[in-house]
Amino acid sequence: MTIKQTQFDAEKHSEVEKIKVESNYLRGTITPSLKNPVTGSVADDDLMLIKFHGIYQQDDRDLRNERRKQKLEPLYSFMIRARIPGGVASSQQYIQMAELATAYSSGSLRLTTRQAYQWHGVFKRNLKTTIAGINKTMLDTIAACGDVNRNVMSNPLPQTSKLHTEVYEWSKKVSEHLLPKTKAYHEIWLDGEKVESSQEPIYGQTYLPRKFKIAIAIPPYNDVDVYANDLGLIAIVENEKLIGFNVVAGGGMGSSHGDSATYPRIADSLGFCTLDQVLSVAENIVKVQRDFGNREVRKLARLKYTVDKLGFDGFQQKLNEYQGFALADAKPFEFVHNGDRYGWMQDETGHWHLTLYIHSGRIVDTEEKKLFSGLLDIAKIHDGQFRISPNQNMIISDIKAETKPKIEALLKKYQISIGDTETPTRLNSLACVAFPTCSLAMAEAERYLPSFIDRFEALLTKYSVREQPINVRMTGCPNGCARPFLGEIAMVGKAPGKYNLYLGASHVGNRLNKLYRENINEQQILDELEPLIKDFSDNKTEGEHFGDFVVRANHIKAVTNGLDFHS
């Protein structure tokens, strides 16, 4: 079958589509923008294009008013995100990334919910040097952002090392297969040879209508929140052998306040694919989205809206046409958990793996604990790996038996938590960056969540459910960076100090939550939660999670279809 790509339509398509078409395959005017000494910013059109190179421009919102009074432009800086399929880096790579953070950014690293590293506060004059330094570690930043497939996630903890290794290799294969083919990245950042033209056999000249996310899960753990992704692959094992993946598609977390046309959505099951079909399935789902996604209204451009526009059967039919075959029926599996397993764990090879709790993924030195310095010292004595969990925690992996006591000593010296002193609810909490650097934030998240959890834990203690794990997620806006709509309790920023309160997602990540109360402050949130926590304590069944309880007790309606999110 011959597939005809959608062509740019200047009258119908958004301004961003025009920028992509005129960019000469993501080159734009980035190079002269970097050389412009008059401003710390880049040209307006380049703000969109640098995302494809793994970069966002930001400014310190805490300083905006002061700088405006001084008639200065905002204090522009840049966030750089590395592309690290499966979140796996060697100790030496970690050392080099930490050194770059010390030299050119804010002196901290941030672990993302998509298993990537971020550097914040990089000034324009240091962008090229920092990106070149990242590439010297044998990692890169291309396609970490932008209207392309982004970092491919994978289950991070090798409880069964052989299976984890095999699935992790698939995350790398899918990531490499879907990388943009333009040479612009190497020309601009690495002084590569300039070429007259480029081709994009998968993406075409306009790339995708919006970002595209892929995750691979290994049951029974859904720590990647596979249903929140445009494309999810669920590993199917028979006789201790990986035989293929169940395929789910159409997930996504973002929405807009007050706009019922936008909504979060969990992915639908498309069927089962064998290992030799994986790359074809991934490529052709991307191509269907390329050709049928909404290029007129960006907030309606994710794959989830394409699936609902075509109808699930219509989408599946298009996919079958594109790839030339139909998927087999999905195979049975079960998820039991979507959080992390903290502390020490030994695998079948005798190596140890240590999962550390890191609030909101921020690796930084504070007066209370020297997390940045401690992890750097650990990396210097450890010849294994550093793995990022999808819940923004760090897993120090493949620790030899003789190295374990040395690492334990460093953990004690630097007061680094292994998750044994925090409540299960704190360990199951997530927050986005929000203020001061995110331009979309309407309220605090990362900086505020710890103090909220302090007060919420007092409620849990009062009603004797302190040891009950509850997924709590907080974001500064409804764009969904910390996957808030899969939280059993979620607070989504509406204005400074005000949040929408959502309840009722499942503990394993296969059901959305729903709006419970709108535009309320901290005390109002706690007042709303207290009778629910009391009811939960008094009436929950054995093993029942909070999200399931509030649905069963009719406090909130279950939402399994994004189209029902606002009803």
Backbone hydrogen bonds, N-H to C=O, Kabsch-Sander energy under -0.5 kcal/mol:
donor,donor_aa,acceptor,acceptor_aa,energy
3,I,1,M,-0.5
4,K,2,T,-0.6
5,Q,3,I,-0.6
10,A,8,F,-0.5
13,H,9,D,-3.2
14,S,295,R,-2.7
17,E,14,S,-0.5
18,K,14,S,-1.3
19,I,15,E,-2.2
20,K,16,V,-2.2
21,V,17,E,-2.2
22,E,18,K,-2.4
23,S,20,K,-1.0
24,N,21,V,-0.6
27,R,23,S,-1.6
28,G,23,S,-2.9
30,I,27,R,-1.9
33,S,29,T,-2.1
34,L,30,I,-2.3
35,K,31,T,-1.1
36,N,32,P,-0.8
36,N,33,S,-0.8
39,T,36,N,-0.5
47,L,43,A,-1.1
47,L,44,D,-1.0
48,M,44,D,-0.6
48,M,45,D,-0.9
49,L,45,D,-1.3
50,I,46,D,-2.8
51,K,48,M,-0.7
52,F,48,M,-0.5
52,F,49,L,-1.1
53,H,49,L,-0.5
53,H,50,I,-0.9
54,G,51,K,-2.0
55,I,50,I,-1.8
56,Y,79,M,-2.4
58,Q,77,S,-3.3
59,D,437,T,-0.6
60,D,75,L,-1.0
61,R,59,D,-0.9
61,R,436,P,-2.6
63,L,60,D,-1.4
64,R,61,R,-0.6
67,R,63,L,-2.5
68,R,64,R,-2.5
69,K,65,N,-2.3
70,Q,66,E,-1.4
71,K,68,R,-1.6
72,L,67,R,-3.1
76,Y,74,P,-2.0
77,S,58,Q,-2.6
78,F,122,V,-2.3
79,M,56,Y,-2.8
80,I,78,F,-0.5
80,I,119,W,-2.4
81,R,54,G,-2.7
82,A,117,Y,-2.5
83,R,140,D,-3.4
84,I,82,A,-0.7
86,G,152,V,-2.7
87,G,84,I,-3.0
88,V,85,P,-1.0
89,A,87,G,-0.5
89,A,386,F,-2.0
91,S,384,G,-1.7
94,Y,90,S,-2.3
95,I,91,S,-2.4
96,Q,92,Q,-2.1
97,M,93,Q,-2.4
98,A,94,Y,-2.7
99,E,95,I,-2.2
100,L,96,Q,-1.9
101,A,97,M,-1.9
102,T,98,A,-2.0
103,A,99,E,-2.2
104,Y,100,L,-2.9
105,S,100,L,-0.6
105,S,101,A,-1.2
106,S,120,H,-1.9
107,G,101,A,-1.4
109,L,363,I,-1.8
110,R,118,Q,-1.9
111,L,361,G,-3.0
112,T,116,A,-2.4
115,Q,112,T,-1.4
118,Q,110,R,-1.9
119,W,80,I,-2.6
122,V,78,F,-2.3
123,F,104,Y,-0.5
123,F,121,G,-0.6
126,N,123,F,-2.1
127,L,123,F,-0.5
127,L,124,K,-1.3
128,K,124,K,-0.5
130,T,126,N,-2.4
131,I,127,L,-2.6
132,A,128,K,-2.3
133,G,129,T,-2.0
134,I,130,T,-2.2
135,N,131,I,-2.2
136,K,132,A,-1.5
137,T,133,G,-0.6
137,T,134,I,-1.1
138,M,135,N,-1.8
139,L,134,I,-1.4
140,D,83,R,-0.7
143,A,52,F,-2.9
144,A,141,T,-1.8
145,C,51,K,-0.7
148,V,146,G,-1.8
150,R,212,F,-2.5
153,M,151,N,-0.5
153,M,214,I,-2.2
155,N,216,I,-1.0
159,Q,157,L,-2.2
161,S,159,Q,-0.6
164,H,160,T,-2.5
165,T,161,S,-2.4
166,E,162,K,-2.0
167,V,163,L,-2.5
168,Y,164,H,-3.0
169,E,165,T,-2.0
170,W,166,E,-1.3
171,S,167,V,-1.6
172,K,168,Y,-1.6
173,K,169,E,-2.3
174,V,170,W,-2.7
175,S,171,S,-1.9
176,E,172,K,-2.7
177,H,173,K,-2.3
178,L,174,V,-1.7
179,L,176,E,-1.1
187,E,183,K,-2.1
188,I,184,A,-2.7
189,W,185,Y,-2.3
190,L,185,Y,-0.6
190,L,186,H,-0.9
191,D,187,E,-0.5
192,G,186,H,-3.0
204,G,200,E,-2.1
207,Y,204,G,-1.0
208,L,147,D,-2.4
212,F,148,V,-1.9
215,A,231,L,-1.7
216,I,153,M,-1.4
217,A,233,L,-2.7
218,I,221,Y,-0.6
221,Y,218,I,-1.7
222,N,337,H,-3.5
225,D,222,N,-2.1
228,A,225,D,-2.2
229,N,226,V,-1.3
230,D,213,K,-0.6
231,L,213,K,-2.2
232,G,248,V,-3.3
233,L,215,A,-2.6
234,I,246,N,-2.6
235,A,217,A,-3.1
235,A,233,L,-0.6
236,I,244,G,-2.5
237,V,235,A,-0.5
238,E,241,K,-2.6
241,K,238,E,-1.2
243,I,236,I,-2.4
243,I,241,K,-0.5
244,G,236,I,-0.9
245,F,273,C,-2.4
246,N,234,I,-2.6
247,V,271,G,-3.4
248,V,232,G,-2.6
249,A,268,D,-2.6
250,G,230,D,-2.3
251,G,229,N,-2.1
252,G,265,R,-2.5
255,S,478,P,-1.8
259,D,256,S,-1.8
260,S,258,G,-0.6
262,T,259,D,-1.8
265,R,252,G,-2.9
267,A,227,Y,-1.8
268,D,249,A,-2.9
270,L,247,V,-3.6
271,G,247,V,-1.1
272,F,328,A,-2.6
273,C,245,F,-3.0
275,L,243,I,-0.8
277,Q,274,T,-1.7
278,V,274,T,-0.6
278,V,275,L,-0.9
281,V,277,Q,-2.6
282,A,278,V,-2.6
283,E,279,L,-2.6
284,N,280,S,-2.5
285,I,281,V,-2.1
286,V,282,A,-1.9
287,K,283,E,-2.1
288,V,284,N,-2.3
289,Q,285,I,-2.1
290,R,286,V,-2.5
291,D,287,K,-2.1
292,F,288,V,-2.1
293,G,289,Q,-2.0
295,R,293,G,-0.6
298,R,296,E,-0.5
300,L,297,V,-1.7
301,A,298,R,-1.7
305,Y,302,R,-1.1
306,T,302,R,-1.2
307,V,303,L,-2.8
308,D,304,K,-1.8
309,K,305,Y,-2.2
310,L,306,T,-2.6
311,G,307,V,-1.5
315,F,311,G,-2.9
316,Q,312,F,-2.6
317,Q,313,D,-2.2
318,K,314,G,-2.2
319,L,315,F,-2.4
320,N,316,Q,-2.2
321,E,317,Q,-2.1
322,Y,318,K,-2.5
323,Q,319,L,-2.6
324,G,320,N,-1.8
325,F,320,N,-0.5
328,A,272,F,-1.8
336,V,220,P,-3.3
337,H,220,P,-1.1
338,N,507,H,-0.6
342,Y,340,D,-0.7
343,G,355,T,-2.2
345,M,353,H,-1.8
347,D,351,H,-2.5
350,G,347,D,-1.7
352,W,399,I,-2.6
353,H,345,M,-2.6
354,L,396,I,-2.6
355,T,343,G,-2.1
355,T,353,H,-0.5
356,L,354,L,-0.6
356,L,394,M,-3.3
357,Y,417,S,-0.8
358,I,356,L,-0.5
361,G,358,I,-2.2
362,R,359,H,-2.2
363,I,109,L,-3.2
363,I,361,G,-0.8
364,V,362,R,-0.9
366,T,369,K,-2.9
370,K,414,Y,-1.1
371,L,364,V,-0.9
371,L,369,K,-1.0
374,G,370,K,-2.4
375,L,371,L,-2.6
376,L,372,F,-1.7
377,D,373,S,-2.2
378,I,374,G,-2.2
379,A,375,L,-2.5
380,K,376,L,-1.3
381,I,377,D,-0.6
381,I,378,I,-1.3
382,H,378,I,-1.0
385,Q,397,S,-1.7
386,F,89,A,-3.3
387,R,395,I,-3.3
388,I,87,G,-2.2
389,S,393,N,-2.9
392,Q,389,S,-1.6
394,M,356,L,-1.1
395,I,387,R,-3.2
396,I,354,L,-2.8
396,I,394,M,-0.6
397,S,385,Q,-2.7
397,S,395,I,-0.7
399,I,352,W,-3.0
400,K,398,D,-0.5
403,T,400,K,-1.2
404,K,400,K,-1.4
407,I,403,T,-2.0
408,E,404,K,-2.4
409,A,405,P,-2.0
410,L,406,K,-1.7
411,L,407,I,-2.4
412,K,408,E,-1.9
413,K,409,A,-2.3
414,Y,410,L,-2.5
415,Q,411,L,-0.6
415,Q,412,K,-0.7
416,I,411,L,-2.2
427,L,423,T,-2.2
428,N,424,P,-1.0
429,S,426,R,-1.5
430,L,472,V,-2.0
432,C,474,M,-1.4
437,T,434,A,-0.6
438,C,434,A,-2.3
441,A,438,C,-0.7
442,M,476,G,-3.0
443,A,476,G,-0.8
446,E,432,C,-1.2
448,Y,445,A,-0.6
449,L,445,A,-2.9
451,S,448,Y,-0.6
452,F,448,Y,-1.8
453,I,449,L,-2.9
454,D,450,P,-1.9
455,R,451,S,-1.5
456,F,452,F,-2.6
457,E,453,I,-3.0
458,A,454,D,-1.1
459,L,455,R,-1.2
460,L,456,F,-2.2
461,T,457,E,-2.5
462,K,458,A,-2.3
463,Y,459,L,-1.7
464,S,461,T,-1.6
465,V,460,L,-2.9
466,R,460,L,-0.6
468,Q,465,V,-1.7
472,V,428,N,-1.1
472,V,470,I,-0.7
473,R,489,I,-2.2
474,M,430,L,-2.3
475,T,491,M,-2.3
480,G,477,C,-0.7
483,R,480,G,-1.9
486,L,483,R,-1.5
487,G,484,P,-2.1
488,E,471,N,-0.6
489,I,471,N,-2.3
490,A,502,Y,-2.3
491,M,473,R,-2.4
492,V,500,N,-2.3
493,G,475,T,-2.8
493,G,491,M,-0.5
494,K,495,A,-0.6
494,K,498,K,-2.7
495,A,498,K,-1.5
498,K,495,A,-3.0
499,Y,520,I,-2.5
500,N,492,V,-2.7
501,L,517,R,-3.1
502,Y,490,A,-3.0
502,Y,500,N,-0.5
503,L,514,K,-2.4
504,G,488,E,-1.5
505,A,487,G,-0.9
506,S,511,R,-1.1
509,G,506,S,-0.9
512,L,559,V,-2.0
513,N,485,F,-1.8
514,K,503,L,-2.3
516,Y,501,L,-3.5
517,R,501,L,-1.5
520,I,499,Y,-2.7
525,I,521,N,-2.5
526,L,522,E,-2.6
527,D,523,Q,-2.5
528,E,524,Q,-2.1
529,L,525,I,-2.2
530,E,526,L,-2.2
532,L,528,E,-0.6
533,I,529,L,-2.7
534,K,530,E,-2.5
535,D,531,P,-2.3
536,F,532,L,-2.6
537,S,533,I,-2.6
538,D,534,K,-2.4
539,N,535,D,-2.4
540,K,536,F,-1.9
544,E,541,T,-2.1
549,F,545,H,-2.4
550,V,546,F,-2.5
551,V,547,G,-0.9
552,R,548,D,-2.7
553,A,549,F,-3.2
554,N,551,V,-1.5
555,H,550,V,-2.2
556,I,550,V,-1.5
559,V,512,L,-0.8
564,D,561,N,-2.3
565,F,562,G,-1.7
567,S,564,D,-0.6
